[in-house]
Amino acid sequence: MRILVLYATVEGHTRKIVGHLTSTLEKAGHDVRLIDSTGDDTVPAADEFDAVIAAAPVHVGSFPAPLRRFVKANAETLMARPGAFISVSLSAASADKGEVQEIADCVEEFSKETGWWPISIHHAAGALKYTEYDFFRRWMLKRIAGKEGGPTDTSRDHEFTDWNALDAFVKEFVEQAPNLAGKI
Ligand SMILES: Cc1cc2nc3c(=O)[nH]c(=O)nc-3n(C[C@H](O)[C@H](O)[C@H](O)COP(=O)(O)O)c2cc1C
């Protein structure tokens, strides 16, 4: 299958997720076209791909503006094929149902704003990259993590992504997609 993978990243963790899923898909024999929505690449015509997977991180309650603009500008083409969205956040790892709901609301807001409604959504837990943040970010993220019972050791980074759950999500979407083509 020809799969379009779109993404945005701020701190690099979503790029790692996309790199992982791209190599998994390619090993399974799929043809992946990768687009960083912050670059100047364009979406191919709908007859040049069979399914789309987009991935983006939540930063201060919303997805990066360049990705939102890119998806909105290409929503009609993207909607012509089955789509999956991978939302990357710290709240995805939270035990607090309110936090998890807030992230689900962010995804709904994203679809309302862009006009792109994926058929499958996965909430992937992201990473705390304390060693790469500037002083203010490190202080802010440490405070948020502390409030939620997360790690506050800023001498190292912390990764929360469940790679097996991510693989299972992508596998299921790719298996379903051919049956959904033309039904959206
Ligand atoms: C400045 C900043 C703001 C963030 N805001 C949120 C947030 O509102 N909700 C959340 O769940 N995670 C938040 N996060 C956590 C990120 O979603 C997480 O670190 C993710 O792995 C970042 O992905 P990226 O490396 O692709 O940018 C924030 C992280 C940073 C550095």
The ligand as a Gaussian input file, in Angstrom:
#p B3LYP/6-31G(d) Opt

LIG

0 1
 C        6.641000      23.770000      26.045000
 C        5.916000      22.462000      26.125000
 C        4.526000      22.447000      26.266000
 C        3.831000      21.222000      26.370000
 N        2.465000      21.250000      26.538000
 C        1.812000      20.070000      26.694000
 C        0.403000      20.065000      26.925000
 O       -0.277000      21.098000      26.936000
 N       -0.196000      18.862000      27.133000
 C        0.498000      17.679000      27.115000
 O       -0.095000      16.638000      27.340000
 N        1.840000      17.649000      26.858000
 C        2.491000      18.815000      26.650000
 N        3.837000      18.807000      26.401000
 C        4.541000      17.536000      26.257000
 C        4.805000      17.192000      24.779000
 O        3.610000      16.867000      24.108000
 C        5.775000      16.016000      24.750000
 O        7.000000      16.439000      25.326000
 C        6.032000      15.486000      23.337000
 O        6.858000      14.347000      23.426000
 C        6.659000      16.561000      22.453000
 O        6.778000      16.056000      21.146000
 P        7.848000      16.668000      20.137000
 O        9.203000      16.288000      20.694000
 O        7.574000      15.979000      18.834000
 O        7.639000      18.127000      20.065000
 C        4.547000      20.007000      26.307000
 C        5.943000      20.023000      26.131000
 C        6.632000      21.232000      26.039000
 C        8.132000      21.225000      25.883000

